[in-house]
Amino acid sequence: MKRKRAERFGVPYEPPKPEPAAASGGGGKPGKGKGKGGAALSAEDAEKAKARAERFGLPVAESARQSAEDAEKAKKRAERFGTAPAPIDPEEEERRKKRQARFDAMNK
């Protein structure tokens, strides 16, 4: 497309040169794109992260203990608010069945 435009305006066409960062796939904004992000850490990386957290006085999260606590919290919340769906009254159920039959007939 750029070649056609260059020919139309009588300008010599020069193909774009790939940038070194773009060729390796490492370009873009820092902190975005490919990275470890939330990926699981290896044992060595986990030790390094734990040592760093202790050095800077940050809380050290232990995933097994934390997930057990989260599961317990979720269970208590489910008991308190109830997770079972509300029962559907028979009239509403009948309307839904009629609608389903009507649209099934249209699609065949």
ABEGO torsion letter per residue (X at the ends): XAAAAAAAAGBBBBBBBBBAAAAAGABEBBGBEBBAEABBBBAAAAAAAAAAAAAAGBBBBBAAAAAAAAAAAAAAAAAAAEABBBBBBAAAAAAAAAAAAAAAAAAX
